[in-house]
């Protein structure tokens, strides 16, 4: 089979298309014939600095394909299932940027009739967004239609992959969704994703605009740039509200005022999906799968998430696009399935 492999940390030049034997699924694992691999920021960050315990790495946490074989202890009825994958390469060498990969069976989730492109977009962005929407003290543990019907959610950076996922999941759960963007073009994407209100933070005062919409403040903030937005976030949280920080865009340190956050019993929740509680991740997988089955998750420019397709031979360009901040989702086509 063909696989994208790197055998040492570095820039995109370490990514090479290589021939590898098709792996055998071990106990509790499934072999997946990949159709599409998603590329996330953690893929290039891992390529640059994460250790390679096996001496080599196939990148890609997310993807979609068809189960071809199962290992010991796994029901053979799963063979032939169309699935989406999550955390394929977390502390494992077998990622998704390959024609075949092996993953623990719980990391291969039935996709139903949804497209492989959609399946490859789910993993990290949607599980991260789910965690951000459920980690607050007064937020529900589960998402479903109506779960957030009395909640106001602010998504900082609504044109990003996690921002888009948060908007779609929050709207599915019937929240009032406010989002911020930096350009009119990104405003169109955020609106297409389903945001009720879109604020251009370069042209409008975010605190003023949010307070017009939600005088009592917002229940939770999905935060991509805490160092930049902390001062505003403090002013727009309602009592018991939470700021859920999933990235460090714009700075790696944040300063918070103590008393203005003590009074409302506010919470700052830092989110890295890889190390999130197992129960929270399991619930996220269940809820995201339900949203897909109900047709609540969409991809493509009409859903606010432009797709950028690359062949395996252009894996270096795909990683470079993500590293350079491509708007939307970068996908690598791994096979015709």
Order of alpha helices (4+ residues) and beta strands (2+ residues): beta-beta-beta-alpha-beta-beta-beta-beta-alpha-alpha-beta-alpha-beta-alpha-beta-alpha-beta-alpha-beta-alpha-beta-alpha-beta-alpha-beta
